[in-house]
């Protein structure tokens, strides 16, 4: 069983998907992509936590989501271009 995605995380990830142009997916594809993206975010957070233990948590968390967005959208632009 997969980990449930909290509502505010789901909103964030769905926003990334829209920004990346992933708007023409059916419901099943949308959920699959959403869960794949959630796994990527989880892995990204694990790595970032290890690298930033001395940074204040609120600053760290804000920056991690900005960096993840930049990485995800940048990777999708390269795939589309």
C-alpha positions in Angstrom: 0.0 0.0 0.0 1.4 3.4 -0.9 1.7 6.3 1.5 -1.3 8.7 1.3 -0.5 12.1 0.0 -1.4 14.9 2.4 -3.8 17.5 0.8 -1.4 20.4 0.8 1.3 18.2 -0.8 -1.1 16.9 -3.4 -2.1 20.5 -4.3 1.6 21.4 -4.6 2.4 18.4 -6.8 -0.7 18.9 -9.0 0.3 22.5 -9.5 3.8 21.3 -10.7 2.1 18.9 -13.1 0.0 21.7 -14.5 3.0 23.9 -14.9 4.8 21.1 -16.7 1.9 20.8 -19.2 0.6 17.5 -17.9 -3.1 18.5 -18.3 -4.3 15.9 -20.8 -4.0 12.8 -18.6 -6.9 10.6 -17.7 -7.7 10.0 -14.0 -5.6 6.8 -13.8 -2.6 8.4 -15.6 -2.9 11.5 -13.4 -2.8 9.4 -10.2 0.1 7.3 -11.4 2.1 10.4 -12.3 1.1 12.1 -9.0 2.4 9.1 -7.0 5.6 8.9 -9.1 6.2 12.6 -8.4 5.4 12.1 -4.7 8.1 9.4 -4.5 10.6 11.7 -6.2 9.7 14.5 -3.8 10.2 12.1 -0.8 13.6 11.0 -2.2 14.6 14.6 -2.8 13.6 15.6 0.8 15.7 12.7 2.2 18.8 13.9 0.4 18.2 17.5 1.2 17.7 16.8 4.9 21.0 15.0 5.0 22.8 18.0 3.4 21.2 20.8 5.4 21.0 19.7 9.0 22.4 23.0 10.3 19.9 25.2 8.5 16.8 26.5 10.3 13.9 24.2 9.5 11.5 26.7 8.0 14.2 28.2 5.8 15.3 24.7 4.8 11.7 23.5 4.0 10.9 26.6 1.9 14.1 26.2 -0.1 13.6 22.4 -0.7 10.3 23.0 -2.3 11.7 25.7 -4.5 14.6 23.5 -5.5 12.3 20.5 -6.2 10.0 22.7 -8.4 13.0 24.0 -10.3 14.4 20.5 -10.8 11.1 19.0 -11.9 10.1 21.7 -14.2 13.6 22.0 -15.7 13.7 18.3 -16.4 10.3 18.4 -18.1 11.3 21.4 -20.2 14.3 19.4 -21.5 12.1 16.4 -22.3 9.6 18.6 -24.2 12.3 20.7 -26.0 
